[in-house]
Amino acid sequence: MSRSVASDGAKSGGKQSDPFVLDVRSLGRRAGSMSEVHRTVIAPERLGLDMVAIPADSEVDLDLRLEAVTEGVLVTGTVSGETEGQCSRCLEPIDDTVTVFLTELFAYPDSATEQTTDADDVHRVVDDRLDLEQSIIDAIALELPMSPLCSEDCEGLCPECGVRLAVAEPGHAHEQIDPRWAALRDKFGSPGEDSPKDKGGD
């Protein structure tokens, strides 16, 4: 069984222009041969959802094991990075970390798996390389929350004026008048107030 540890793109066989592409020529097709990839790459594009994601040009840590099996190369391990986004209630910026666990089989050309599985249902080894990008994109999208929150008890924004309720004065509220009664209020005033007629005097 072969074993190697890669700390950067050059040592692991990946290209800097394709940070999620890994070269597996050193594995051959000897079932049980294995190599490890430990590297930090730069995300070529935003990875995640509309409201929260790993930003483009930020660091992504790969900690993976590549193992040759009968039908292809089995990839297992973790991918992690710092996320940026907005709270879905108050729209304040939020920062966090996401870690996803990968378990993906990349089928060899002409293997039984490659021949009997639809192209969209299995990843493939192409020119002795694995392209992990789509697997990583899918895993991160499933891991991140659709509606991220700055805190579980975030009160959001005031629907009337848009101020963050977390920093608003205690008891922050707005008088709400039914439009049907607005004309009467303008004419007679609110309860306890002098009507416009009374204010005008005799």
C-alpha positions as CSV (number, residue, x, y, z in Angstrom):
1,M,0.0,0.0,0.0
2,S,1.4,3.4,-0.9
3,R,1.0,6.4,1.3
4,S,1.8,10.0,0.6
5,V,1.0,13.3,2.2
6,A,0.5,16.5,0.1
7,S,0.7,19.9,1.7
8,D,0.2,22.0,-1.4
9,G,-1.0,22.0,-5.0
10,A,2.3,21.0,-6.5
11,K,2.9,18.0,-4.2
12,S,-0.6,16.6,-4.5
13,G,-0.6,16.8,-8.3
14,G,-3.4,19.4,-8.5
15,K,-3.1,22.5,-10.6
16,Q,-3.2,26.0,-9.0
17,S,-5.8,27.0,-11.6
18,D,-8.0,24.1,-10.6
19,P,-7.6,23.9,-6.8
20,F,-10.2,21.1,-6.4
21,V,-8.7,18.9,-9.1
22,L,-6.5,16.1,-7.8
23,D,-4.0,13.9,-9.7
24,V,-4.4,10.2,-8.8
25,R,-1.8,8.6,-11.1
26,S,0.3,7.6,-8.2
27,L,-2.5,5.4,-6.9
28,G,-2.6,3.3,-10.1
29,R,-5.5,0.8,-9.9
30,R,-4.1,-1.3,-7.1
31,A,-7.1,-1.8,-4.8
32,G,-6.1,-0.7,-1.3
33,S,-3.4,1.9,-2.3
34,M,-4.0,5.2,-0.6
35,S,-2.8,8.7,-0.5
36,E,-3.6,11.7,1.7
37,V,-4.2,15.3,0.7
38,H,-3.7,18.1,3.2
39,R,-3.8,21.5,1.6
40,T,-5.2,25.0,1.8
41,V,-6.5,26.3,-1.5
42,I,-8.2,29.6,-2.7
43,A,-11.9,29.3,-3.6
44,P,-12.2,30.3,-7.3
45,E,-15.8,31.4,-6.8
46,R,-18.4,31.9,-4.1
47,L,-19.4,28.5,-2.5
48,G,-22.7,28.3,-0.8
49,L,-26.1,29.9,-0.7
50,D,-27.6,33.4,-1.4
51,M,-27.4,34.6,2.2
52,V,-24.3,32.8,3.5
53,A,-21.3,31.3,1.7
54,I,-17.5,30.9,1.6
55,P,-16.5,34.0,-0.3
56,A,-14.5,33.8,-3.5
57,D,-10.8,34.2,-3.1
58,S,-10.9,33.0,0.5
59,E,-9.1,29.9,2.0
60,V,-10.6,26.4,1.9
61,D,-8.9,23.6,3.9
62,L,-8.9,20.1,2.4
63,D,-8.1,17.1,4.6
64,L,-8.8,14.1,2.4
65,R,-8.0,10.5,1.9
66,L,-7.9,9.0,-1.6
67,E,-8.2,5.2,-1.7
68,A,-8.1,3.0,-4.8
69,V,-11.0,0.4,-4.8
70,T,-12.1,-2.0,-7.4
71,E,-14.4,0.3,-9.3
72,G,-12.6,3.6,-8.8
73,V,-11.2,6.0,-6.3
74,L,-13.0,6.6,-3.0
75,V,-12.6,10.1,-1.5
76,T,-13.3,10.6,2.1
77,G,-12.5,13.5,4.5
78,T,-13.4,17.0,5.4
79,V,-13.5,20.4,3.6
80,S,-13.8,23.6,5.7
81,G,-13.7,27.4,5.3
82,E,-14.8,30.7,6.8
83,T,-18.3,31.9,5.8
84,E,-19.8,35.3,5.4
85,G,-23.4,36.3,5.2
86,Q,-26.4,38.2,6.5
87,C,-28.8,37.4,9.2
88,S,-32.1,36.6,7.5
89,R,-34.1,38.6,10.1
90,C,-32.1,41.7,10.8
91,L,-29.7,41.7,7.8
92,E,-26.6,42.2,10.0
93,P,-23.4,40.7,8.7
94,I,-22.5,37.3,10.2
95,D,-19.3,35.3,10.2
96,D,-18.9,31.6,10.9
97,T,-17.1,28.4,9.9
98,V,-18.4,25.5,7.8
99,T,-17.0,22.0,7.7
100,V,-18.4,19.3,5.4
101,F,-17.7,15.6,5.2
102,L,-17.1,14.1,1.8
103,T,-17.6,10.4,0.8
104,E,-17.5,10.2,-3.0
105,L,-16.7,7.4,-5.4
106,F,-15.1,8.4,-8.7
107,A,-15.5,5.6,-11.2
108,Y,-12.7,4.4,-13.4
109,P,-13.2,4.6,-17.2
110,D,-14.7,1.4,-18.5
111,S,-15.5,0.1,-15.0
112,A,-18.8,-1.6,-14.4
113,T,-20.0,1.4,-12.3
114,E,-19.1,3.8,-15.1
115,Q,-20.8,1.7,-17.8
116,T,-24.0,1.0,-15.9
117,T,-24.6,4.4,-14.1
118,D,-26.0,7.6,-15.7
119,A,-23.5,10.4,-16.1
120,D,-25.4,12.6,-13.6
121,D,-25.4,9.9,-10.9
122,V,-21.7,9.1,-10.5
123,H,-18.5,11.1,-10.6
124,R,-15.7,9.8,-12.8
125,V,-12.0,9.6,-13.0
126,V,-11.0,11.6,-16.1
127,D,-7.4,11.6,-17.4
128,D,-6.2,10.2,-14.0
129,R,-7.7,13.3,-12.3
130,L,-10.6,13.9,-9.8
131,D,-12.6,17.1,-10.0
132,L,-14.0,17.6,-6.5
133,E,-15.5,21.0,-7.2
134,Q,-19.1,20.0,-7.7
135,S,-19.0,17.6,-4.8
136,I,-17.8,20.4,-2.5
137,I,-20.3,22.9,-3.8
138,D,-23.2,20.4,-3.2
139,A,-22.0,19.4,0.3
140,I,-21.5,23.1,1.4
141,A,-25.0,24.0,0.1
142,L,-26.6,21.2,2.0
143,E,-24.7,22.1,5.2
144,L,-25.4,25.8,5.3
145,P,-28.7,27.2,6.7
146,M,-31.2,28.5,4.2
147,S,-32.1,31.3,6.7
148,P,-29.0,32.1,8.7
149,L,-29.4,34.0,12.0
150,C,-27.1,36.2,14.0
151,S,-28.7,34.6,17.1
152,E,-31.5,32.2,17.7
153,D,-33.5,35.0,19.5
154,C,-32.9,37.7,16.9
155,E,-36.0,40.0,16.9
156,G,-35.4,41.2,13.4
157,L,-36.4,44.6,12.1
158,C,-39.3,46.9,13.0
159,P,-41.8,46.4,10.1
160,E,-42.8,50.1,10.3
161,C,-39.5,51.9,10.4
162,G,-36.9,49.2,9.7
163,V,-34.8,49.8,12.9
164,R,-33.1,46.7,14.4
165,L,-35.3,45.8,17.3
166,A,-32.2,44.6,19.2
167,V,-31.0,48.2,19.5
168,A,-34.3,50.0,19.5
169,E,-35.6,51.7,22.7
170,P,-37.5,49.5,25.1
171,G,-41.2,49.4,24.1
172,H,-40.4,50.5,20.6
173,A,-43.8,50.7,18.7
174,H,-45.8,52.7,16.3
175,E,-49.4,53.8,16.6
176,Q,-51.4,52.0,14.0
177,I,-54.6,53.7,12.8
178,D,-57.2,51.9,10.6
179,P,-57.2,53.9,7.4
180,R,-61.0,53.9,7.6
181,W,-60.8,55.9,10.8
182,A,-57.9,58.2,9.8
183,A,-60.2,60.9,8.4
184,L,-62.2,61.0,11.7
185,R,-59.0,61.3,13.7
186,D,-57.9,64.2,11.5
187,K,-61.2,65.9,12.0
188,F,-61.8,65.2,15.7
189,G,-58.4,64.3,17.0
190,S,-57.3,61.4,19.1
191,P,-59.1,60.6,22.4
192,G,-58.1,63.0,25.1
193,E,-57.0,65.7,22.7
194,D,-58.8,68.9,21.9
195,S,-60.6,68.7,18.5
196,P,-59.4,71.1,15.8
197,K,-62.7,73.0,16.4
198,D,-62.0,73.4,20.1
199,K,-58.5,74.5,19.4
200,G,-59.8,77.2,17.1
201,G,-61.7,78.9,19.9
202,D,-65.0,80.7,19.5
